[in-house]
Amino acid sequence: DREKKKLAGAYRVGDGRVIMDRYGKRGFYLNTLFRMGSPMKRVLSASFELGRSFVATEYQRHRLPLYMLWRGLLLHVISHPGHRFLIGPVSISGAYSKLSRRLIIEFVQKHHYDEELAQHVKPRNRFHIGIDKTDGSALLEASGEDLKKLDQVIADVEVSGMTVPVLLKRYLLLNAKIIGFNRDPRFNDALDGLVVLDLSKVPPGVVEGLRKGMSV
């Protein structure tokens, strides 16, 4: 924000090809969250790894900062055509109830999961869904494949009215896949979903919309 001279938000981005050449799999932040088998090297070396991201509190009510972050990412990707994937963790806060986290995980596993890649990824701290007294199957069935309906279900479940995390929704709307979940005790037991976004599968209209006004 040039007027206020403040940083509205940021992403940490790593060049997967450079990281793999210099350090191997251990050089990736994801390696601290997941054990990744050799078949993942193909994805890692053709990716940009997105680390932790943030939008400053005073800007979280506005859509523009997140939109500008995505435009910046697109510009970066366009300038490196040899990279096909964006990978990284997306967090589900520990502030969500266990039922909400269970519903989000099961929805993702049913509609947005890459079973083939998931075979090569193991969480370092597994999240145990357990058995909740509330049967979430009816709620999940009511959502179907509709992310907006799941959003409303989560809002109804959560006393605070929280919905599905914004970044997770953004990734899923771009046709990203999740290939694993890890519990992160260093971040208040937040759940980290491992996101793999194949840039060739992003809806063309989204890319063109973000491209507008860019000089590459």
C-alpha positions in Angstrom: 0.0 0.0 0.0 2.0 2.9 -1.3 -0.3 5.6 0.2 0.0 4.2 3.8 3.6 2.8 3.2 2.5 -0.6 4.5 2.9 -4.2 3.4 -0.6 -5.5 2.8 0.4 -9.1 2.2 3.1 -11.5 0.9 3.9 -15.0 -0.3 7.2 -16.8 0.2 8.1 -18.4 -3.1 10.9 -20.9 -3.8 12.1 -22.1 -7.2 11.6 -25.9 -7.1 14.2 -26.6 -9.8 16.9 -24.6 -8.0 16.0 -26.1 -4.6 16.1 -29.6 -6.0 19.4 -29.1 -7.7 21.1 -27.7 -4.6 19.5 -29.5 -1.7 17.2 -32.2 -2.9 13.8 -32.9 -1.3 15.2 -31.7 2.1 15.4 -28.2 0.8 11.7 -27.8 0.5 9.6 -26.4 3.4 7.1 -29.1 2.6 9.6 -31.6 3.7 9.2 -30.5 7.3 5.5 -31.3 7.1 5.4 -34.4 4.8 7.6 -37.3 3.9 7.7 -37.4 0.1 8.6 -40.4 -2.0 10.9 -40.3 -5.0 8.1 -40.0 -7.6 7.4 -36.6 -6.1 10.7 -35.3 -7.5 9.1 -34.8 -10.9 6.6 -32.5 -9.5 8.9 -30.7 -7.1 11.5 -29.9 -9.8 8.9 -28.4 -12.1 7.2 -26.3 -9.4 7.3 -23.1 -7.5 6.9 -23.8 -3.8 4.6 -21.4 -2.0 5.5 -21.1 1.7 3.6 -19.3 4.3 1.5 -16.4 3.2 -0.3 -13.6 5.0 -2.6 -10.6 4.5 -2.3 -8.0 7.2 -5.3 -7.7 9.5 -6.5 -4.3 8.4 -6.6 -5.6 4.8 -8.3 -8.9 5.4 -11.8 -7.5 4.9 -10.9 -6.5 1.3 -10.6 -8.8 -1.7 -8.0 -6.7 -3.5 -4.9 -7.7 -1.5 -5.4 -11.4 -2.1 -6.3 -10.7 -5.7 -3.1 -8.7 -6.2 -1.0 -11.4 -4.6 -2.4 -13.9 -7.2 -1.7 -11.5 -10.0 1.9 -11.2 -8.7 2.2 -15.0 -8.6 0.9 -15.2 -12.2 3.4 -12.7 -13.4 6.2 -14.6 -11.8 5.0 -17.9 -13.3 4.6 -16.4 -16.8 8.2 -15.3 -16.7 9.3 -18.8 -15.9 7.6 -21.0 -18.5 9.5 -24.2 -17.5 7.5 -24.5 -14.3 4.2 -26.3 -14.4 3.1 -26.6 -10.8 2.5 -24.4 -7.8 2.8 -26.4 -4.6 2.6 -25.6 -0.9 0.6 -25.9 2.3 -2.8 -24.4 2.9 -3.8 -24.1 6.5 -7.0 -24.9 8.3 -6.8 -23.2 11.7 -7.0 -25.2 14.9 -9.8 -22.7 15.9 -12.2 -24.7 13.7 -14.2 -27.4 15.5 -13.3 -31.0 15.0 -16.5 -31.5 13.1 -15.8 -28.7 10.7 -12.3 -29.9 10.1 -13.6 -33.4 9.5 -16.2 -32.1 7.0 -13.6 -30.1 5.1 -11.2 -33.0 4.9 -13.8 -35.5 3.7 -15.2 -33.0 1.2 -11.7 -32.5 -0.2 -10.9 -36.2 -0.3 -14.1 -36.9 -2.1 -14.0 -34.1 -4.7 -10.5 -32.6 -4.9 -8.0 -35.3 -4.1 -5.3 -36.7 -6.4 -5.1 -40.4 -5.3 -2.1 -41.2 -7.5 0.2 -38.5 -6.0 -1.2 -39.0 -2.5 0.3 -42.5 -2.5 3.8 -40.9 -2.4 3.1 -38.5 0.5 2.9 -39.2 4.2 2.2 -36.6 7.0 4.8 -36.3 9.7 2.0 -35.7 12.2 -1.2 -37.4 11.2 -4.6 -35.9 12.1 -6.9 -38.4 13.6 -10.5 -37.5 12.7 -11.9 -39.8 15.3 -15.6 -40.4 15.9 -17.7 -37.3 16.6 -21.0 -37.6 18.3 -22.5 -35.5 15.5 -22.9 -37.5 12.3 -21.5 -35.3 9.6 -22.4 -37.6 6.7 -25.8 -36.0 6.2 -24.2 -32.5 6.2 -21.6 -33.6 3.7 -24.2 -35.3 1.5 -26.2 -32.1 1.5 -23.2 -30.1 0.2 -22.6 -32.5 -2.7 -19.8 -31.1 -4.9 -20.8 -27.5 -4.3 -18.1 -25.6 -2.4 -20.6 -22.7 -1.7 -22.9 -25.2 0.1 -20.0 -26.5 2.2 -19.2 -22.9 3.0 -22.7 -22.5 4.4 -22.6 -25.7 6.3 -19.3 -24.7 8.0 -20.8 -21.3 8.9 -23.8 -23.0 10.5 -21.5 -25.4 12.5 -19.1 -22.7 13.8 -20.4 -20.5 16.5 -18.2 -17.7 15.2 -19.6 -18.1 11.7 -16.3 -19.0 10.2 -16.4 -20.5 6.7 -14.0 -22.6 4.6 -10.6 -21.0 4.7 -10.3 -18.4 1.9 -7.0 -19.6 0.5 -8.3 -23.2 0.3 -11.4 -22.0 -1.5 -9.2 -20.0 -3.9 -7.0 -23.1 -4.7 -10.0 -25.4 -5.3 -11.7 -22.9 -7.6 -8.5 -23.0 -9.7 -8.8 -26.8 -10.0 -6.0 -27.5 -7.5 -5.7 -30.9 -5.9 -4.9 -31.8 -2.3 -2.7 -34.8 -1.8 -2.4 -35.0 2.0 -3.1 -33.4 5.4 -0.6 -32.8 8.3 -1.2 -31.6 11.8 1.2 -28.8 12.6 1.8 -28.5 16.4 4.0 -25.5 15.9 1.0 -23.5 14.5 -1.6 -24.3 17.2 -2.4 -27.7 15.7 -3.5 -26.2 12.4 -4.1 -28.6 9.6 -1.9 -28.2 6.5 -3.3 -29.5 3.3 -0.6 -30.2 0.6 -1.8 -28.3 -2.5 -0.7 -29.2 -6.0 -1.9 -26.7 -8.6 -1.3 -27.8 -12.2 -1.1 -24.5 -14.1 -2.2 -26.2 -17.3 -5.6 -27.0 -15.6 -6.4 -23.5 -14.3 -9.6 -22.3 -15.9 -8.6 -20.2 -19.0 -11.0 -17.4 -18.0 -9.3 -17.0 -14.7 -5.8 -16.7 -16.3 -7.1 -14.1 -18.8 -8.8 -12.1 -16.1 -5.6 -12.0 -14.0 -3.6 -11.1 -17.1 -5.5 -8.0 -17.9 -3.5 -4.9 -17.3 -0.2 -6.8 -17.0 2.8 -5.9 -19.1 5.0 -9.0 -19.3 
